[in-house]
Amino acid sequence: MFSNKFSILVLSLAACSVATLGTGCTVGKKIGAQKKVSSSTPNTSSGGNFSFNGDDDDNDNSTPDPRLQYPAPYLHTMHGTGMNVVTYTVAANQYLRVRFTPHQQDRPIAGTGYQVPYYQLSVYIAADTAGHRHDLSQVTDPIDGDPVGEPSELLSNGAAAYLYGPQRASHIFDLSGSFTNACATGDTTCRNQVRVIVNWPQYDGLCLAGQFQACPYNVVYNTHPWTGRLEIETDDTRPLQ
């Protein structure tokens, strides 16, 4: 569908990045179905119910956090198409923290041999439990819908490191207090079945294809694939670092 427009890829990329070379396209500007994403990393890499109790040079009497001996955080490689919502169900109590990293395009549009490139990607992330679920019926509507949760930064996937820097992970989303916890206080063996929701992906793919009204970024077009990695920390894994 972009056979003619893709021929001006280099021109559109230059138009999209002339004013922002070295920092990536300006984010937060409302164009079409854009939703605001952050251009800087919020200071939320730790917080909520997470605490680190490992050795400290200033306190020789500290006790190592036993969770440092647990398995690594869960790692999921996700593949989405357009505005489709991607969900994962995990068991959690006091700890639920996640981090998203975009990958480079690795799939063509279904039924074609054409891969739509993108260099930057952002997603919204939320969590809920059975019986207290977000209504996702309108999340996939790029015009009237609204995302749920908190947005990541507009992140480089490393495909154009000369413009946007190397592949970059999001800040750590602390979802520990964002779901209904049915476990009794102090019950460390109890777990809730919690749904982690990845939704409202936004990219610069249409801008690169020559649709200047979609610059610098917009929601992912309904037939376009996107991909990334989600790391999930729970009570049964090591903390995300």
C-alpha positions as CSV (number, residue, x, y, z in Angstrom):
1,M,0.0,0.0,0.0
2,F,3.0,2.2,0.5
3,S,4.9,1.2,-2.7
4,N,4.9,4.7,-4.1
5,K,5.3,6.5,-0.8
6,F,8.2,4.4,0.4
7,S,10.3,5.7,-2.5
8,I,10.5,9.0,-0.6
9,L,11.6,7.3,2.6
10,V,14.9,9.3,2.8
11,L,13.1,12.6,2.2
12,S,10.4,12.0,4.8
13,L,12.9,10.8,7.3
14,A,14.9,14.0,6.8
15,A,11.8,16.1,7.1
16,C,10.8,14.3,10.3
17,S,14.2,14.7,12.0
18,V,15.9,17.9,10.7
19,A,14.8,19.9,13.8
20,T,15.4,17.1,16.2
21,L,18.6,15.4,15.0
22,G,20.3,13.7,17.9
23,T,17.2,13.7,20.1
24,G,14.6,11.9,18.1
25,C,11.3,13.3,16.9
26,T,9.5,15.7,19.2
27,V,6.8,13.9,21.2
28,G,3.7,15.1,22.9
29,K,2.4,17.0,19.9
30,K,-1.2,16.0,19.0
31,I,-1.6,15.0,15.4
32,G,-4.5,12.8,14.3
33,A,-4.8,9.8,16.7
34,Q,-1.6,10.5,18.7
35,K,-1.6,10.1,22.4
36,K,1.0,11.8,24.6
37,V,4.2,9.9,25.3
38,S,7.2,11.1,27.3
39,S,10.4,12.2,25.7
40,S,12.4,11.6,28.9
41,T,12.6,8.9,31.5
42,P,10.4,9.5,34.5
43,N,12.0,9.0,37.9
44,T,10.0,5.8,38.5
45,S,12.6,3.1,38.1
46,S,11.9,2.2,41.7
47,G,9.1,2.9,44.1
48,G,5.8,1.6,45.3
49,N,6.2,-1.6,47.2
50,F,9.7,-2.4,45.9
51,S,12.7,-2.1,48.1
52,F,16.3,-3.2,47.8
53,N,17.8,-4.8,50.9
54,G,21.1,-6.0,49.5
55,D,24.6,-5.3,50.9
56,D,25.5,-1.7,51.3
57,D,29.1,-0.4,51.8
58,D,27.7,2.0,54.4
59,N,25.8,-0.6,56.4
60,D,27.7,-3.9,57.1
61,N,24.8,-5.3,59.1
62,S,22.3,-5.2,56.2
63,T,20.7,-8.5,55.2
64,P,20.8,-9.6,51.5
65,D,17.5,-9.6,49.8
66,P,16.5,-13.4,49.4
67,R,14.8,-12.5,46.1
68,L,18.3,-12.0,44.5
69,Q,18.5,-15.8,44.5
70,Y,15.2,-16.2,42.6
71,P,14.9,-16.9,38.9
72,A,15.3,-14.1,36.4
73,P,12.3,-11.9,35.6
74,Y,9.9,-13.4,33.0
75,L,10.8,-12.5,29.5
76,H,8.2,-12.4,26.7
77,T,8.8,-11.5,23.1
78,M,5.6,-10.0,21.9
79,H,4.2,-9.6,18.4
80,G,1.3,-7.3,17.8
81,T,-0.5,-6.0,14.7
82,G,-2.0,-2.6,14.5
83,M,-3.9,-1.6,17.7
84,N,-4.4,-5.1,18.9
85,V,-4.0,-5.5,22.7
86,V,-1.4,-7.9,24.0
87,T,-1.9,-9.4,27.4
88,Y,-0.1,-11.7,29.8
89,T,-1.4,-13.3,33.0
90,V,1.0,-13.7,35.9
91,A,0.8,-14.7,39.6
92,A,1.7,-11.7,41.9
93,N,1.1,-10.4,45.4
94,Q,3.4,-7.5,46.6
95,Y,5.6,-7.2,43.5
96,L,4.7,-6.5,39.9
97,R,7.1,-4.4,37.8
98,V,7.6,-4.5,34.1
99,R,9.9,-3.0,31.4
100,F,9.4,-2.8,27.7
101,T,12.0,-2.7,24.9
102,P,11.1,-2.3,21.2
103,H,12.5,-4.6,18.6
104,Q,13.1,-3.9,14.9
105,Q,10.5,-4.9,12.4
106,D,10.7,-8.6,11.6
107,R,7.5,-9.4,9.8
108,P,5.8,-8.4,6.6
109,I,2.2,-7.2,6.3
110,A,0.0,-10.3,6.1
111,G,-0.4,-11.5,2.6
112,T,2.4,-9.3,1.2
113,G,6.2,-9.4,1.2
114,Y,6.5,-5.9,2.4
115,Q,7.9,-5.0,5.8
116,V,7.0,-1.6,7.2
117,P,10.1,-0.2,8.9
118,Y,9.9,1.9,12.1
119,Y,12.7,3.3,14.2
120,Q,10.8,4.3,17.4
121,L,7.9,2.7,19.3
122,S,5.9,3.5,22.4
123,V,3.2,1.5,24.3
124,Y,0.9,1.9,27.2
125,I,1.0,-0.6,30.0
126,A,-1.6,-1.4,32.7
127,A,-2.5,-4.3,35.1
128,D,-5.8,-5.6,36.5
129,T,-7.3,-8.7,38.2
130,A,-10.3,-10.9,37.4
131,G,-13.5,-9.1,38.3
132,H,-11.9,-5.7,38.2
133,R,-10.8,-5.7,34.6
134,H,-10.3,-2.7,32.3
135,D,-12.8,-2.4,29.5
136,L,-10.7,-3.0,26.5
137,S,-13.5,-2.8,24.0
138,Q,-12.6,0.7,22.9
139,V,-8.8,0.6,23.3
140,T,-8.3,-0.6,19.7
141,D,-10.3,2.3,18.2
142,P,-7.6,4.7,16.9
143,I,-10.1,7.6,16.6
144,D,-12.5,7.4,19.6
145,G,-10.7,4.9,21.8
146,D,-8.4,5.7,24.7
147,P,-5.4,3.8,26.0
148,V,-5.3,2.3,29.5
149,G,-2.4,2.6,31.9
150,E,0.8,4.6,31.6
151,P,2.8,5.3,28.4
152,S,6.4,4.4,27.9
153,E,8.8,6.9,26.3
154,L,9.1,6.9,22.5
155,L,11.9,4.4,22.4
156,S,14.6,3.8,19.7
157,N,14.7,0.2,18.5
158,G,18.3,0.7,17.2
159,A,17.5,0.5,13.5
160,A,18.5,4.2,13.1
161,A,21.1,4.6,15.8
162,Y,22.7,7.4,14.0
163,L,19.5,9.5,14.5
164,Y,17.9,8.2,17.7
165,G,20.7,6.3,19.5
166,P,20.9,2.6,20.3
167,Q,18.0,0.4,21.3
168,R,16.6,1.7,24.5
169,A,14.4,0.1,27.2
170,S,11.6,2.0,28.9
171,H,11.6,3.1,32.6
172,I,10.4,0.3,34.9
173,F,6.6,0.4,35.4
174,D,5.7,-0.3,39.0
175,L,2.3,-1.9,38.9
176,S,2.5,-3.4,42.4
177,G,-0.4,-1.2,43.7
178,S,-2.4,-0.9,40.6
179,F,-4.5,-4.2,40.9
180,T,-6.9,-5.4,43.5
181,N,-4.9,-7.6,45.9
182,A,-7.1,-10.3,47.5
183,C,-4.2,-11.7,49.6
184,A,-4.2,-11.1,53.4
185,T,-1.6,-8.8,54.7
186,G,1.5,-10.8,55.6
187,D,0.5,-13.9,53.6
188,T,3.6,-14.3,51.5
189,T,2.4,-17.6,49.9
190,C,-0.8,-16.1,48.4
191,R,-0.9,-15.0,44.7
192,N,-3.4,-13.1,42.6
193,Q,-3.9,-13.9,38.9
194,V,-3.0,-10.5,37.3
195,R,-3.3,-9.5,33.7
196,V,-0.6,-7.3,32.3
197,I,-2.0,-5.2,29.4
198,V,0.2,-3.8,26.6
199,N,-1.9,-1.5,24.4
200,W,-2.0,1.6,22.2
201,P,1.3,1.2,20.3
202,Q,2.6,4.3,18.6
203,Y,5.4,4.4,16.0
204,D,7.1,6.5,13.3
205,G,6.3,4.1,10.5
206,L,3.8,6.2,8.7
207,C,6.1,9.2,8.9
208,L,8.9,7.2,7.3
209,A,6.5,6.1,4.5
210,G,5.9,9.7,3.5
211,Q,2.7,10.5,5.3
212,F,3.8,13.8,6.7
213,Q,0.5,14.3,8.6
214,A,1.6,11.3,10.7
215,C,4.9,12.9,11.7
216,P,6.6,12.6,14.1
217,Y,4.6,9.5,15.3
218,N,1.1,8.1,15.3
219,V,-0.8,4.9,16.3
220,V,0.3,1.8,14.5
221,Y,-1.7,1.3,11.3
222,N,-4.2,-1.6,11.6
223,T,-2.3,-4.0,9.3
224,H,1.2,-3.2,10.4
225,P,3.1,-5.6,12.6
226,W,5.2,-4.4,15.6
227,T,7.3,-6.3,18.1
228,G,9.2,-5.9,21.4
229,R,10.3,-7.5,24.6
230,L,8.5,-7.4,28.0
231,E,10.3,-8.2,31.2
232,I,8.0,-9.0,34.2
233,E,9.1,-9.0,37.8
234,T,6.9,-10.7,40.4
235,D,7.2,-12.0,44.0
236,D,8.8,-15.2,42.5
237,T,11.6,-13.6,40.4
238,R,14.6,-11.4,41.0
239,P,14.0,-7.7,41.0
240,L,14.4,-5.8,37.7
241,Q,17.6,-3.8,37.8
